[in-house]
Amino acid sequence: MSKLRTLFRYFVTPKKFHSRQRIEKIQRKGMKRQVRFVRKNSPFYARHWQGLSDDEWAKFPLIDKSIMMDNLADLLTVRLDVNHAKQLADKAEQNRDFSPKIGPYSIGYSSGTSGSRGMHFISEQEQASWAGFMLSRGLDGSIFERYKIGLILRANSNTFESVGSNRIKFSFYDLMKPLDELHDSIIKDELDILMGPPSVLSYFADIDSPIKVRKMVSVAEVLEDVDRAKIEQHFGLTLHQFYSSTEGEIAATCEHGTLHLNEDLMVIQKAWIDEEKGWYHPIISDFKRKTQPIIRYRLNDILVISNKVCPCGDTREVIDSIMGRSDDMFHLTKVDDTPELVVPDMIRRAIMQMSDEITDYIAIQKAPDQIEIQLKPEGLTDLSMAGFDKLWNSKNLQPVQIEITPYTHVPSATKLRRIYRQFH
């Protein structure tokens, strides 16, 4: 039954949307059904929306990860023992066996890179439907062709096991194992599609990997331009991207490598940070998820809207990049001693102006007046601080101490965060 549902979702998922009117019609119908279902089956949302009609869903009070986790048992539309589920998920993390379920419901954890771990539940029906959607976005040919798909992930998922077949085979490569061991297995398996964190794919490029695949997809981490250029140049292909989180599948690239929002799954409202520059926090309302509904959920991620029209012809909204999270912003001080938030992109630009030879970096704000910058390769000389001087002057900031140190990150199960603040 699950494979039939996967096939059905694959065939009913449009490859392109050539009119905004069609997208908006899908969203209106989807949200109308979803709000009615969730209000009836989720005690938390029924309380949270009290006093507001279904038609006012676009103004429902926001939720975030902390609210979701504090109210998880009541937020679900089925009654599950959340404490027991946490025990099963913890045990799965330890023994690396991700098959246990609670009845027909799979359990998963987020990586917790933002400081707190999210938890998600998904039914077998939702898994099969999700798989059909992702295959429609991810395969570069017909679903009836043969594919070997490799997934380099921190944790395996029941989803891939359930939709695998004689034609489509999924292989899971556990990031808890040594990278050289994973690399050898990937070469031996002769994959068609390889999905993995950009820090790992970049590492493979660094070691001059002979991996040959038809398609390569960046997942699980923010894809930086420095990684994209390196990976595409080494492997001789367009690097694609799935932008997803515990809260849903938010965007995917088309054949041109352009990142389109999955507006046929969810409505994405904007909490503007800087409307002129196109920076915003997405507020997502997913009208497909049933077990653990996500409605008016504010993500910490900072997206950059694009004003370009993609040559693929798809009218789903395009984003230029995922800049980082709000907790990645640097807290600096202006010359008049007032605080100033600086988005990661400004730090990124200043670092890349330090030298044309930089191949990798990490920037950590250690204190209000101290930034550590790890650079790769080591031993770079004649580093320019012009980019930082321009940043201080343009925003009237007090200059801070910048310490250059060796690059320390080793690709592993720990997500790479290139720019982040280490103090509260």
VEXDREN-2710 file (C-alpha; in Angstrom, 1 decimal):
% VEXDREN-2710
k/r/px/py/pz
1/MET/0.0/0.0/0.0
2/SER/2.8/2.4/0.9
3/LYS/4.5/2.0/-2.5
4/LEU/1.2/2.7/-4.3
5/ARG/0.7/5.8/-2.3
6/THR/4.3/6.9/-3.2
7/LEU/3.6/6.3/-6.9
8/PHE/0.4/8.2/-6.7
9/ARG/2.0/11.2/-5.0
10/TYR/4.9/11.1/-7.6
11/PHE/2.5/11.3/-10.5
12/VAL/0.1/14.0/-9.1
13/THR/3.0/16.3/-8.1
14/PRO/3.4/18.9/-10.8
15/LYS/7.0/19.4/-12.0
16/LYS/6.3/23.1/-12.7
17/PHE/3.7/25.7/-11.8
18/HIS/3.2/28.2/-14.7
19/SER/0.8/30.5/-12.9
20/ARG/0.7/32.0/-9.4
21/GLN/-3.1/31.7/-9.5
22/ARG/-2.9/27.9/-9.5
23/ILE/-0.5/27.9/-6.6
24/GLU/-2.7/30.2/-4.6
25/LYS/-5.8/28.1/-5.3
26/ILE/-4.0/25.0/-4.0
27/GLN/-2.9/26.9/-0.9
28/ARG/-6.4/28.2/-0.2
29/LYS/-8.0/24.8/-0.5
30/GLY/-5.2/23.1/1.4
31/MET/-5.3/25.5/4.3
32/LYS/-9.1/25.4/4.6
33/ARG/-9.0/21.6/5.0
34/GLN/-6.0/21.6/7.2
35/VAL/-7.2/24.2/9.7
36/ARG/-10.6/22.4/10.1
37/PHE/-8.8/19.1/10.7
38/VAL/-6.2/20.4/13.1
39/ARG/-8.7/22.4/15.2
40/LYS/-10.7/19.2/15.6
41/ASN/-7.9/16.9/16.4
42/SER/-5.1/18.9/18.2
43/PRO/-6.0/20.1/21.7
44/PHE/-3.1/22.6/21.7
45/TYR/-4.1/24.3/18.5
46/ALA/-7.7/24.4/19.5
47/ARG/-6.7/26.4/22.6
48/HIS/-4.1/28.4/20.7
49/TRP/-6.6/29.6/18.1
50/GLN/-9.5/30.3/20.6
51/GLY/-11.5/33.3/19.6
52/LEU/-10.4/33.2/15.9
53/SER/-12.3/31.7/13.0
54/ASP/-10.8/29.3/10.5
55/ASP/-10.9/32.0/7.9
56/GLU/-8.5/34.1/10.0
57/TRP/-5.7/31.4/10.0
58/ALA/-3.2/33.9/8.4
59/LYS/-3.4/35.9/11.7
60/PHE/-3.3/32.9/14.1
61/PRO/-0.7/33.4/16.9
62/LEU/2.8/32.2/16.0
63/ILE/4.5/29.2/17.4
64/ASP/8.2/28.2/17.4
65/LYS/10.3/25.3/18.4
66/SER/10.1/25.9/22.2
67/ILE/6.3/26.3/22.1
68/MET/6.0/23.1/20.0
69/MET/8.3/21.0/22.2
70/ASP/6.6/22.3/25.4
71/ASN/3.2/21.3/24.1
72/LEU/4.2/18.4/21.9
73/ALA/1.8/15.7/23.3
74/ASP/-1.2/18.1/22.9
75/LEU/0.0/19.5/19.6
76/LEU/-0.2/16.1/17.9
77/THR/-3.4/15.0/16.2
78/VAL/-3.0/11.5/17.6
79/ARG/-2.5/10.5/21.2
80/LEU/1.0/9.2/21.7
81/ASP/3.2/8.7/24.7
82/VAL/5.8/11.4/24.0
83/ASN/8.1/10.4/26.9
84/HIS/8.2/6.8/25.7
85/ALA/9.0/8.1/22.1
86/LYS/11.9/10.2/23.4
87/GLN/13.3/7.1/25.1
88/LEU/13.1/5.2/21.8
89/ALA/14.7/8.0/19.9
90/ASP/17.5/8.3/22.4
91/LYS/18.1/4.6/22.2
92/ALA/18.1/4.7/18.4
93/GLU/20.7/7.5/18.5
94/GLN/22.9/5.3/20.7
95/ASN/22.7/1.9/18.9
96/ARG/22.2/3.4/15.4
97/ASP/19.1/1.3/14.8
98/PHE/16.4/3.7/13.6
99/SER/13.7/1.2/12.9
100/PRO/11.6/1.3/16.1
101/LYS/8.2/2.9/15.9
102/ILE/5.2/3.6/18.1
103/GLY/2.6/1.7/16.1
104/PRO/2.5/3.1/12.6
105/TYR/4.4/6.3/13.6
106/SER/8.1/6.9/13.1
107/ILE/10.0/9.1/15.5
108/GLY/12.9/11.5/14.7
109/TYR/15.1/14.0/16.3
110/SER/16.6/17.2/14.7
111/SER/20.4/17.6/15.1
112/GLY/20.0/20.4/17.7
113/THR/22.5/22.8/16.1
114/SER/20.3/25.7/17.2
115/GLY/20.7/24.8/20.9
116/SER/17.5/22.7/21.3
117/ARG/16.5/19.5/19.7
118/GLY/13.2/19.2/17.8
119/MET/11.3/16.0/17.6
120/HIS/9.0/14.9/14.9
121/PHE/6.4/12.1/14.3
122/ILE/5.2/10.9/11.0
123/SER/2.7/8.2/10.0
124/GLU/3.3/5.5/7.4
125/GLN/0.9/7.2/5.0
126/GLU/2.7/10.5/5.4
127/GLN/6.0/8.8/4.8
128/ALA/4.9/7.2/1.6
129/SER/3.3/10.4/0.3
130/TRP/6.4/12.5/1.3
131/ALA/8.7/10.0/-0.5
132/GLY/6.6/10.4/-3.7
133/PHE/6.9/14.1/-3.5
134/MET/10.7/14.0/-2.9
135/LEU/11.2/11.6/-5.7
136/SER/9.3/13.9/-8.1
137/ARG/11.6/16.7/-7.1
138/GLY/14.8/14.7/-6.9
139/LEU/14.9/12.2/-9.7
140/ASP/16.4/13.4/-13.0
141/GLY/14.4/10.8/-15.0
142/SER/11.4/8.5/-14.8
143/ILE/10.5/6.7/-11.6
144/PHE/10.5/3.5/-13.6
145/GLU/14.2/3.7/-14.3
146/ARG/16.8/2.1/-12.0
147/TYR/18.4/4.3/-9.4
148/LYS/20.9/3.8/-6.6
149/ILE/20.5/6.7/-4.2
150/GLY/23.1/7.3/-1.5
151/LEU/22.2/9.2/1.6
152/ILE/25.0/10.6/3.8
153/LEU/23.1/11.4/7.0
154/ARG/23.4/11.7/10.8
155/ALA/20.5/9.3/11.2
156/ASN/18.7/6.9/8.9
157/SER/14.9/7.0/8.3
158/ASN/12.2/4.4/8.0
159/THR/10.9/6.3/5.0
160/PHE/13.7/5.2/2.7
161/GLU/13.4/1.6/3.8
162/SER/9.7/1.6/3.2
163/VAL/9.8/3.0/-0.4
164/GLY/12.9/1.1/-1.7
165/SER/12.2/-1.3/-4.5
166/ASN/14.0/-3.5/-7.1
167/ARG/14.3/-0.3/-9.2
168/ILE/15.1/2.3/-6.6
169/LYS/17.6/1.3/-4.0
170/PHE/18.6/3.6/-1.0
171/SER/21.9/3.2/0.7
172/PHE/22.5/4.9/4.1
173/TYR/26.0/6.1/5.0
174/ASP/26.2/6.8/8.7
175/LEU/28.1/10.0/9.5
176/MET/29.2/8.4/12.8
177/LYS/31.6/6.2/10.9
178/PRO/35.0/7.4/9.6
179/LEU/34.7/9.5/6.4
180/ASP/37.3/7.5/4.5
181/GLU/35.3/4.4/5.2
182/LEU/32.1/6.1/3.9
183/HIS/34.0/7.3/0.8
184/ASP/35.2/3.8/-0.1
185/SER/31.7/2.4/0.3
186/ILE/30.2/5.1/-1.9
187/ILE/32.7/4.4/-4.7
188/LYS/32.1/0.6/-4.4
189/ASP/28.3/1.1/-4.6
190/GLU/28.4/3.0/-7.9
191/LEU/25.6/5.4/-7.1
192/ASP/23.4/7.4/-9.5
193/ILE/22.4/10.1/-7.0
194/LEU/24.4/11.2/-3.9
195/MET/22.8/13.3/-1.2
196/GLY/24.9/14.6/1.7
197/PRO/26.0/17.7/3.8
198/PRO/28.0/20.2/1.8
199/SER/30.9/20.0/4.3
200/VAL/31.2/16.3/3.5
201/LEU/30.9/16.7/-0.3
202/SER/33.5/19.5/0.0
203/TYR/35.8/17.1/1.9
204/PHE/35.5/14.6/-0.9
205/ALA/36.5/17.3/-3.4
206/ASP/39.5/18.2/-1.2
207/ILE/40.8/14.6/-1.3
208/ASP/40.4/14.5/-5.1
209/SER/37.6/11.9/-4.9
210/PRO/36.9/9.9/-8.0
211/ILE/33.2/9.6/-7.2
212/LYS/31.0/9.6/-10.3
213/VAL/27.3/10.2/-10.1
214/ARG/24.5/11.6/-12.3
215/LYS/23.3/14.0/-9.7
216/MET/24.6/15.4/-6.4
217/VAL/22.3/17.1/-3.8
218/SER/23.3/19.2/-0.8
219/VAL/21.2/18.5/2.3
220/ALA/21.2/19.1/6.1
221/GLU/23.5/22.1/6.2
222/VAL/23.5/25.6/4.8
223/LEU/25.1/25.6/1.4
224/GLU/27.8/28.3/1.1
225/ASP/29.0/29.7/-2.2
226/VAL/32.6/28.6/-1.4
227/ASP/31.4/25.0/-1.1
228/ARG/29.2/25.1/-4.1
229/ALA/32.0/26.4/-6.4
230/LYS/34.5/23.8/-5.1
231/ILE/32.0/20.8/-5.4
232/GLU/30.7/21.8/-8.8
233/GLN/34.2/22.3/-10.2
234/HIS/35.6/19.1/-8.9
235/PHE/32.7/16.8/-9.8
236/GLY/31.8/18.6/-13.0
237/LEU/28.0/18.9/-12.3
238/THR/25.4/21.3/-11.0
239/LEU/25.0/20.9/-7.3
240/HIS/21.4/20.7/-6.3
241/GLN/19.9/21.4/-2.9
242/PHE/17.1/20.3/-0.6
243/TYR/16.3/22.8/2.1
244/SER/14.5/21.0/4.8
245/SER/14.2/21.0/8.6
246/THR/12.3/19.1/11.3
247/GLU/9.4/21.4/10.4
248/GLY/9.2/20.4/6.8
249/GLU/10.5/20.3/3.2
250/ILE/10.8/24.0/2.5
251/ALA/12.5/24.3/-0.9
252/ALA/14.3/22.3/-3.6
253/THR/16.2/23.2/-6.7
254/CYS/15.0/22.9/-10.3
255/GLU/17.1/21.7/-13.2
256/HIS/19.0/25.0/-13.3
257/GLY/20.0/24.7/-9.6
258/THR/17.6/27.5/-8.6
259/LEU/16.1/27.1/-5.1
260/HIS/12.3/27.3/-5.3
261/LEU/10.0/27.3/-2.3
262/ASN/7.7/24.3/-2.0
263/GLU/4.6/26.4/-2.1
264/ASP/2.5/23.4/-3.2
265/LEU/3.1/22.0/0.3
266/MET/2.9/25.0/2.5
267/VAL/2.2/28.7/2.7
268/ILE/5.3/30.7/3.6
269/GLN/4.7/34.1/5.1
270/LYS/7.5/36.6/5.7
271/ALA/8.6/38.2/9.0
272/TRP/10.8/40.9/7.5
273/ILE/14.3/41.6/8.8
274/ASP/15.1/44.0/6.1
275/GLU/12.5/44.2/3.3
276/GLU/14.7/46.4/1.1
277/LYS/17.4/43.8/1.0
278/GLY/15.0/40.9/0.9
279/TRP/15.9/39.3/4.2
280/TYR/13.2/37.6/6.2
281/HIS/12.3/34.8/8.6
282/PRO/9.9/32.3/7.1
283/ILE/6.6/31.6/8.8
284/ILE/5.5/28.2/7.5
285/SER/2.0/26.7/7.4
286/ASP/2.2/23.1/6.0
287/PHE/-1.2/21.9/4.7
288/LYS/0.0/18.3/4.1
289/ARG/1.3/17.2/7.5
290/LYS/-1.3/15.5/9.6
291/THR/0.3/13.8/12.6
292/GLN/2.4/16.8/13.8
293/PRO/0.8/19.9/12.2
294/ILE/2.9/22.9/11.5
295/ILE/0.9/26.1/11.3
296/ARG/2.2/29.7/11.6
297/TYR/5.5/28.3/12.7
298/ARG/8.3/30.9/12.8
299/LEU/11.7/29.6/11.8
300/ASN/14.9/31.2/13.0
301/ASP/16.4/30.8/9.5
302/ILE/17.1/34.0/7.5
303/LEU/16.2/33.7/3.8
304/VAL/17.1/36.0/1.0
305/ILE/14.4/36.6/-1.5
306/SER/15.3/36.7/-5.2
307/ASN/13.8/39.1/-7.7
308/LYS/15.0/37.0/-10.7
309/VAL/12.8/35.0/-12.9
310/CYS/14.1/31.4/-13.2
311/PRO/14.6/30.2/-16.8
312/CYS/12.8/27.0/-15.8
313/GLY/9.5/28.8/-16.0
314/ASP/8.3/27.7/-12.6
315/THR/6.4/30.5/-10.8
316/ARG/7.1/29.2/-7.3
317/GLU/9.0/31.8/-5.4
318/VAL/12.8/31.8/-5.6
319/ILE/15.2/32.4/-2.8
320/ASP/18.8/33.5/-3.5
321/SER/20.2/31.9/-0.4
322/ILE/19.7/30.7/3.2
323/MET/21.8/33.2/5.1
324/GLY/21.8/31.4/8.5
325/ARG/19.8/31.7/11.7
326/SER/18.8/34.7/13.9
327/ASP/21.0/33.2/16.6
328/ASP/23.9/33.3/14.1
329/MET/23.7/37.1/14.1
330/PHE/26.7/38.9/15.7
331/HIS/25.9/41.3/18.5
332/LEU/28.2/44.2/18.1
333/THR/28.3/47.7/19.5
334/LYS/28.0/51.1/17.7
335/VAL/30.3/54.0/18.5
336/ASP/27.5/55.5/20.6
337/ASP/27.5/52.3/22.7
338/THR/24.1/51.1/21.4
339/PRO/23.8/47.5/20.3
340/GLU/23.8/46.5/16.6
341/LEU/22.8/43.1/15.1
342/VAL/25.0/42.1/12.1
343/VAL/23.6/39.3/9.8
344/PRO/26.0/36.4/8.9
345/ASP/26.1/37.5/5.2
346/MET/28.0/40.7/6.2
347/ILE/30.6/38.7/8.1
348/ARG/30.9/36.2/5.3
349/ARG/31.6/39.0/2.7
350/ALA/34.3/40.6/4.9
351/ILE/36.0/37.3/5.4
352/MET/36.1/36.5/1.7
353/GLN/37.8/39.8/1.1
354/MET/40.7/38.8/3.3
355/SER/42.3/36.7/0.6
356/ASP/41.6/35.1/-2.8
357/GLU/43.2/31.9/-1.5
358/ILE/40.6/31.1/1.2
359/THR/39.0/27.7/0.6
360/ASP/37.1/27.4/3.9
361/TYR/36.4/29.4/7.1
362/ILE/34.6/29.5/10.4
363/ALA/33.8/32.7/12.3
364/ILE/32.8/32.6/16.0
365/GLN/31.9/35.6/18.0
366/LYS/33.5/34.8/21.3
367/ALA/32.6/38.0/23.2
368/PRO/31.0/41.4/22.3
369/ASP/34.5/42.6/21.3
370/GLN/36.1/39.4/20.1
371/ILE/35.8/37.4/16.9
372/GLU/37.7/34.2/16.1
373/ILE/38.2/33.4/12.4
374/GLN/39.5/30.0/11.4
375/LEU/40.9/29.9/7.9
376/LYS/41.8/27.2/5.5
377/PRO/44.5/26.6/4.1
378/GLU/46.7/27.4/7.0
379/GLY/49.6/29.8/6.8
380/LEU/47.9/32.5/4.7
381/THR/49.8/35.8/4.7
382/ASP/49.0/39.4/3.8
383/LEU/45.4/39.0/5.0
384/SER/43.4/42.1/4.2
385/MET/41.1/43.6/6.9
386/ALA/39.6/46.1/4.4
387/GLY/36.3/44.2/4.4
388/PHE/35.9/44.4/8.1
389/ASP/37.0/48.1/8.2
390/LYS/34.3/48.9/5.6
391/LEU/31.8/47.0/7.8
392/TRP/32.7/48.9/10.9
393/ASN/32.5/52.3/9.1
394/SER/29.3/51.6/7.2
395/LYS/27.4/50.6/10.4
396/ASN/29.2/53.0/12.7
397/LEU/30.5/50.1/14.8
398/GLN/33.3/49.9/17.3
399/PRO/36.1/47.8/15.8
400/VAL/36.5/44.4/17.5
401/GLN/39.5/42.2/18.0
402/ILE/39.9/39.6/15.3
403/GLU/42.0/36.5/16.0
404/ILE/43.1/34.3/13.1
405/THR/43.4/30.6/14.1
406/PRO/43.8/27.2/12.2
407/TYR/40.6/25.6/10.8
408/THR/39.4/22.9/13.1
409/HIS/36.1/21.4/11.7
410/VAL/36.2/17.8/10.6
411/PRO/33.2/16.6/8.6
412/SER/31.2/14.3/10.9
413/ALA/27.7/13.8/12.4
414/THR/28.1/17.3/13.9
415/LYS/26.6/19.9/11.5
416/LEU/29.0/22.6/10.2
417/ARG/28.0/26.1/11.3
418/ARG/30.4/28.6/9.7
419/ILE/29.2/31.8/11.4
420/TYR/27.8/31.8/14.8
421/ARG/27.7/33.5/18.2
422/GLN/29.1/31.6/21.2
423/PHE/27.8/33.8/24.0
424/HIS/24.3/34.8/25.0
END
